[in-house]
Amino acid sequence: MSRLWEKGLPLDKRVLRYTAGEDHVLDARLVPYDVRGSIAHAEMLAATQLISDADFVAIRDGLASLLTGFEDGEWHISLEDEDAHTALESRLTANIGPAGGRLHLGRSRNDQVLTALRLYLRDAAVDLAARVENLRSSLAALAERQGDVEIPGYTHMQHAMPSTVSLWCGGFEEGCDDAVAGLQSTLKRINKNPLGSAAGYGTPGLPLDREMTTAALDFATTQSPVTAVQLSRGKAESAMLFEITLLMQDVSRMASDLLLFYTQEFAYVSLAAEVTTGSSIMPQKRNPDVLELLRASSATAQACLDESLMITAKLPSGYHRDLQRLKSPLFRSIDLAIDSVDIMAYLLEGLEFLPQNIKLDEGIFATAEAYRLVREEGIPFRDAYRQVAKRYAK
């Protein structure tokens, strides 16, 4: 097995395990994106006459075949491969011969990795936004079913003013709209083409056409100057993680509300049996485990954001292997957000508010009474406030 950086020197297996880390596992999701980036790069090399057209065809077809084999489970990325990029190139060269060894001309693993990652992130942002829209639709459907049901509005965990299921859903719907807009905004940082920046200082003497790969990969712009590419590492990732953190905080707060509403003391809602679990010791129990895990999800999302920000904090310019560790918190947070948004949308479909159990404290209408006095008797609000307050003085 020859790695992209290998020079024939021995590598201690302990060092390989440590430096490869989780990449051979994490990179499975990047294989189709690395194939796409590599084909675009090879096409550009052929167009600039740095490789032959025959080599390009062999590379293109060879990579397409490898992707099909990967998706069919015919091969996987091993620790010896180290990552998706070595796994693909080594197999490509074994399958098509010397043409495979010409693919890496004009690029470094640094811009290769980042290209695949940005292509993946672009799809991930769009996919997650669509899932948030589905969650918003589930909230809207709940509001349509039971929007008129009155519930208390709380401040300081006390009955404050009257609210409704429609208002409760509406607040979280607006949060979903914010999340979609936030995810879309991350594309400004993601959608820049790093190919051709190589290790961060370009490819002197090679007539690369970076605009060609930008167009082929549907990037919005070519990232320039080349020294900006490695300085940007972690920015798009952290921007995505920040938006996920805000999204998961809304999901967590929704879960926290529903956990209170589901207690015997409140009994405001019922949950579908399929989203609750039983107790190993108490026969009567139905536990809202899903909601508890959703409540905890915001902590994991924020931890991933913090990890990403701290990895890049105070790094000098240029490439550093520290950046490899960005993938784990990034993928973990994206996967958590997808699962959490989907399961909350599913849970809401079977949620029912129980108006017969919802009692509004008499004092919850005090503000409305003060407003009535202002409208009907024309007295200043502060006087109306004091007049109404006397009725509830202890």
N, C-alpha and C positions, 0 to 999 in steps of 0.2 A: 504494500500500500504506500503510495507516494502522495504526501500532502502538498498543498499548493506552495508552502513555504520551505519544503524540505530540501536540504543540501547534501544529504547522504550521511549526516552525522547521527550517532546513536541518540535515542530519546528514551529516558527512563520511563517505565510504564506508570510509575507514580506521578511523574510530571505530566504525562499525557492525560491521566485521569483528572488531575487537578486543572490543567489548562483547558481541556475540552469541556470540563464541567458537564452541564446538562444539554449542551448544544446538540448532541446527536439525538436527543429526545425532542427538544424544543423545536428543532429545525424542520420537523415533518411538515408543519404548516407552510413553510417557506419554499418547499420544493417547486410547486407550480409557478411561483413568482420568480424564483431563480432561473427556471427554464425560460420564462418569458423574457426576462432581462438579458439572458445569455444569447437568445436568438436575435434580439434586437441589436445587441453588440456585434454579433457575427455578421449580421446583414450590413451594418455600418462598415465593418472591416472590409467586406467584399466591395462595397460601393466606393471606398477610398483606395481600392486595389492593394490593400495590405494582406489580404488572403484571396485565393482564387474563388470564382463562383462555384466551382465544384466542391471546394472545401466547405463553403457556406451551406450548400445543399446537404452535404453529409452531416455537418454539425446540426443543422435544423432538424433533419429527419431523425438523427440519432437522439437528440434531446427529447423530441416528441415521443419517440419509442420508449425512452427511459421513464418519462412521466407516466405513460400508460402503464408500464410495468410496476411503477411505484404505487399507483392508485389501485392496481389489481393485487397488490401484496406480494409481488414477485421478488422484491428486494426491499431492504430497509437501511436506514443510516445506522451504522455501528459506531462504537467508541473508537475503533481503529480508523474509521472514516474521519472522525473528529467533528465534521459538520456537513450540512447539505451540499455545500459548494465543492468540497473535496470529493464527496460521494458521487456527485454527478460527473465531475470532470474526469475522475479516474475511471469510472465505468464507460464514459463516452470514449475515452482514448482506447480503452481495451476493446471496445466494439467497432470503432471506425478507423483506428490507427492514427498516424501522425497528424491528421486533420484536427483531432481532438486536442492535441497539444498546442495548436495555433490559436485556440479560442481565447486564451488569457492575455494575448497581446493587447497592450493599451489599457489594461485595467489592473487594479490591485484587489485583493480580497476585501479591502476596506470599502471601496466604492461599490463592489459587487454585493457585499452584505447589505449595505445601506439601501441600494436600489431595490433588492428583494423585500427588505423590511418596509420601505415606503409604499411599494405596490400593495403589500399586505395591509398596511395600516389604512390606506385609502379605502380598500374594500371593507375593512373592519369598521371604520367610522360610518360608512354608508349603511352597512348591515345593522349595526347597533342602533342607528337612528331609526331605521325601519321598525325594529323591535320596540323601541320607545313609542313610536306612533301606534303600534298595536296595543301597548299598555294604555295609552291615552284613550284609545277606542273602547277598551274594557271599562275604564272609568266613566266614559260618556254613556255606555250601555247601562251601567249601574245607576247613573243619574237619571236615565230615561225610565228605568224600571221603578225606582223608589225615590226619586228626587224630592218629592213633596214631604217625605217623612221628616218630622222635626226632631232635631237632636240639640243638646246643649253646645254652645260655643264656649270654650274654656280659655281663661287666662289664669296664670298661677295655679293651675290644676283645680280651679274652682269654676262653678257655673258663672258665666259672665253675661252673655247675650244669646238670644235664640239663634240657632242656625238650622240648616237642613242638610240632608244627604247630598242634594244638588250642590250646595255651597262647599261642602267637604270635598266632594269629587272635583269641583271646579278649581279649587286651589291646587290640587295635585295635577290636574290637566294642564294648567298654566306652567307648572314645573316641568312637565313633559315637553311642552313647546320650547321652553328655555333650553332643555337638554339637547333637543334636536338642533336648535340654532347653535349651541355650543359645540356640538360634534361637527357640524358643518364648518364652523370657523377653524377647526383644527386643520382642515384641508389646505389652508393657506401656507402652513409650515410643511405639511407632508408633501404637497404636490410639486416638489422641486427635484429636478433630475441631477443626481450626483455623479452619474456615469461619466467617465473621462477625467475625473479629478484624481483618479488612481489613489495613491497613498496620501494624497492631500496637496500635492505640488505639481499636478498635471503630468503630461507625457511628452517631454521635450523631444523634438525631432520626428514625432509621429503626426501625420495630418488627420487627426481624428475629427469627425463631424459630430459634435455633441448635440447640435440642433436636430440632427436626424434621429438620434435615439430618443430625444425629448418628444418628438412627434410620434415616433413608433410606439412609445410607452404611454402616450396620452398625458404626459406631465404638462403642467401649466407653464413652466419656465425651466430654463437651464440654470442650475445654481452656479453663481459666479461671484467673485473669483474662486478658483479651485481651493484656496486656503479657507474659504468660508464653510466648506462642506464638513470638515471634521469639527469645526467650532460649533456647528449646528447640531451635532450629535446630542441626543437627549432632549432637545427642545420640543420637537414634534411629539416625542414619546411622552414627555412630561405634560405637554398641552392636552394630549389625549387622556392621560391619567387624571389630570385636574378635572376635566369635564366628567369623567366617570365618577370621580369622588363626589362631585356635586349631585350627580344623578343618584348615586347610591345613598347619599344622605336623605334625599327625598323619599326614596324607597324605604329606607330605614325608619323614617318618621311615620310613614304610612303604616308600616308594620307595627310600630310602637302604639299608634292609635288603636289599631285593630286588636292587638293583644289586650289592651285595657278593655275594649268593648266586648271581648270574648269572655272575660272573667265572669264568675257567677255573680259577683257583686254588681257588675254592670249589666251583663246579659243583653247587650244592645244588638248583637249579631249572632248568626249561626254560620258555621263553616261546613262545607261539604265533607262528608265522611272521608273521601279519598285524599284530602289534604291534611288530615289529622292522623296522629299515631296513638298507640295504646301504651299503657304502663306495664312494666314487667312484674309489678307487685300489687298494684291497685286496680282491681277489675273494672271499676266504674270510670276510669280516666280516659278522656280523649284529649290529647295534647296538641297544641298549635306549634309543633316543632318548626314547621316551614317558616312561620312568621318570626320565630325567635332567631333562626338562622339568617333571615332577611334583615332583621334588626342589627345583627352583628356584621353584616356585609360592608357597611360603611367604614368600619374600623379597618378591615382588610384593604379596602380601596385606598383609604388614606395612607396606610402603611406602605403600599406599593408606590404611591406618589412620593412619599418622603424618601423611600429608598432610591428612586430614580433621581430625585433632585440632589441627594447627598453623593451619589456616585459621580456626578459631573461637577460638583462644587469644587472650585479651586484647582481643577486640572489645568495644566499649561495648554497652549495651543497645540495643534497637531493631533495625531492618533495615539491613543493609549489603550492597552488591553483591558483596562478597567471597564471600557464601554461595552464589552461583551456581556457584562452582568446586567445590562439594561433589559435584556430580553425576558428574563424570568419574571420580574415584577410586572412588566408590560403585558405579557401573555396571561399571567395569572389574573390580573385585574380585568382584562377584556373578557376572559372566559367567565369570571365571576359575574360581571355585569350582564352578559348575555343570559346566563342561567337565571339570575335573579329577576331580571325584567320579565323574562318569559314565564317564570313560575308565579310571579305576582299577578300578571295578566290572567293566568289560568285560575288562580285562587279567587280573583274578583268575580269570575264568571259564576262561581257557585256560592258567592257571599250573599247573605240576606240580612237586612236590618229588621229588627223585631219591634215595631212601634208600640206594641202592648207592654213592653218592658221599659220603655224610655220615659222617664218622668222628669219634667223640667221644674226646677225650683221656682217658687213664686217670685223671688227677687230677680230672676233673670229678665223680667220685663221692666225693671226699674228705669233703665235708660230711655226706653220707649215712652214711659209715662212722663219723664222729665221733658222729652221732646214735645209731647202732647200739650203740656202746660205752656211751653213756649209758643206753640202755634195758636192755641185756642185762647190763651189769656194774655199773651203778649209780654210776659215777664222775662227778665234776663235769664239766660240758661243757668248761670251760677246760683240764682235764687231758686229756680225750679229744682236744681240738683239738691240743694240743701233741704227744700221742702219734702222731696221724695225720700231723701236719706233718713229723715226723722222717723219714717214709718218702719225702717228696718234697724233702727238703733237698738243695740242690745242693752 
